[in-house]
Every structure is written in structure tokens, then in C-alpha cells.
């Protein structure tokens, strides 16, 4: 049996999310918390990676059309970028009007390029950041 790389393995959910406000009923997976000794949550792992980025550098993660994230992707796939990114870079934030908006936490990026490979619409483009920042692999 042949495995599919990246976004080809995703199955559309076709808007079949639960009606209640419960995340589990809506089909959203529960976030891994870790035990704090051997396993850790995502943001703690990002901290341990020693990732460094210059504060004033431009965002190295480019999304071609953020409207797709807030409309089409949420209905068809449930915004998988929130879950496949190992560093919690992508977050769907609620706006004051009740809609969703993609929020990018580029400072968390560990430069794995998963977003460039696994995005179902191929609208996320990872480019090399300025200043040589990123994970401190030697210090791990």
C-alpha cells in the first residue's frame, strides 16, 4: 500500500462539525499536554529548541490568500495547519464580528517546512528568514 505525502492524505470533512460549542463534539483533537518530565507541550518544546528570530524581521511564512483559511479550509478540512505544525505557529483566532482569522506566530517557527508540504491548498509558502535565526540545534 502506497502512502501519500503531505496534503494528499487529508479527507474532507464537508462541514460535518458538531452543533454544540464543545471542541470534542466539533471534531477538534485535544491538545497534547505532556507530563512535564519526559514529554512536553508544543510551546515548551519550542522554548527548548532555542529558536531565535529578530523581532523586526519580516514574516518568513507567506500565505497567498487568508480568506481561504477562514472560509473554505475550515469547512472542508477543519484548518489542519493548527494541528500539523509542531510549533503552534498557525492559530485561527475569533474576530469581534464572530468570524475566523488566521494568526501567524512566526517567532515560534522551528523551520521544519511542514506547513509548506502539508497545506491542503498549497497557499502557505515558507521562505528563508533573514538574519540566520531559527532553532539552536547545537544546543539541544
C-alpha positions in Angstrom: 0.0 0.0 0.0 1.5 3.4 -1.0 1.5 6.2 1.5 0.7 9.7 0.3 2.9 12.6 1.3 1.6 15.9 2.7 -1.9 17.2 1.9 -2.9 14.3 -0.4 -3.7 12.1 2.6 -6.4 14.5 4.0 -10.0 13.6 3.8 -12.6 16.4 3.5 -14.9 16.8 6.5 -17.6 18.6 4.4 -18.7 20.8 7.3 -19.8 17.8 9.5 -18.8 19.5 12.7 -20.9 19.2 15.9 -23.6 21.9 16.6 -22.6 22.4 20.3 -19.6 24.6 21.3 -17.7 21.6 22.6 -14.4 21.1 20.8 -14.6 17.4 21.1 -18.1 17.4 19.5 -16.8 19.6 16.7 -14.1 17.0 15.8 -11.2 19.1 17.1 -8.5 16.9 18.6 -7.5 17.5 22.2 -4.1 19.2 22.5 -1.3 17.1 24.0 -0.2 18.4 27.3 2.7 16.2 28.2 3.8 15.0 31.6 6.4 17.8 32.2 9.2 15.3 32.8 9.8 13.3 29.6 7.2 14.8 27.3 6.2 18.4 27.0 3.5 20.5 25.3 4.4 22.2 22.0 5.3 25.6 23.3 7.7 24.2 25.9 9.3 22.2 23.1 9.7 25.4 21.0 11.4 27.0 24.1 13.7 24.0 24.5 14.7 24.2 20.8 16.4 27.6 21.4 14.6 29.2 18.5 15.7 32.8 17.9 14.3 35.3 15.5 15.0 39.0 15.1 12.0 40.9 16.3 11.9 43.4 13.4 12.4 40.9 10.6 9.6 40.4 8.0 7.5 37.3 8.4 9.1 34.4 6.5 5.7 32.5 6.3 3.6 33.8 3.4 0.0 32.9 3.0 -1.3 33.6 -0.5 -5.0 34.0 0.4 -6.0 34.1 4.1 -9.7 34.2 3.1 -9.4 30.5 2.1 -8.3 29.7 5.7 -11.3 31.4 7.1 -13.9 30.1 4.7 -13.1 27.1 2.5 -10.5 25.4 4.6 -12.4 25.5 7.9 -15.4 23.9 6.2 -13.6 21.3 4.1 -10.6 20.3 6.3 -11.1 21.9 9.7 -8.0 24.1 9.4 -5.3 21.4 9.8 -2.5 23.9 9.9 -3.4 24.4 13.6 -2.6 20.7 14.3 0.2 19.7 11.9 2.5 22.5 12.8 4.8 21.1 15.6 5.5 24.7 16.9 1.9 26.1 17.1 2.7 28.8 14.5 -0.8 28.8 13.0 -3.9 29.7 15.0 -7.4 30.5 13.9 -8.5 33.5 16.1 -12.0 34.7 16.5 -12.7 38.2 15.4 -15.1 40.6 17.1 -17.7 40.0 14.3 -17.6 36.3 15.0 -15.6 35.2 12.0 -12.2 33.5 12.0 -8.9 35.0 11.0 -5.5 33.3 10.6 -3.0 34.4 13.1 0.7 33.6 12.4 3.1 33.3 15.3 6.2 33.3 13.2 8.6 33.6 16.2 7.7 30.1 17.2 8.7 28.6 13.8 11.3 25.8 14.0 11.9 25.8 10.2 10.7 22.2 9.6 8.7 23.3 6.5 5.8 21.0 7.4 3.4 23.9 6.5 4.8 24.2 3.0 4.3 20.4 2.4 1.1 19.6 4.3 -1.1 22.6 3.5 -4.1 21.1 1.6 -4.4 24.2 -0.7 -0.7 24.8 -1.0 -1.1 28.5 -0.2 1.5 28.6 2.6 5.0 29.4 1.3 7.9 29.0 3.7 10.9 31.2 2.6 14.3 31.5 4.2 14.2 34.0 7.1 16.5 37.0 7.3 19.3 37.1 9.9 20.1 33.4 10.2 17.7 32.8 13.0 15.9 29.6 13.9 16.5 26.6 16.2 19.8 26.2 18.0 20.4 22.6 17.0 23.9 22.6 18.5 22.5 23.4 22.0 19.9 20.6 22.0 
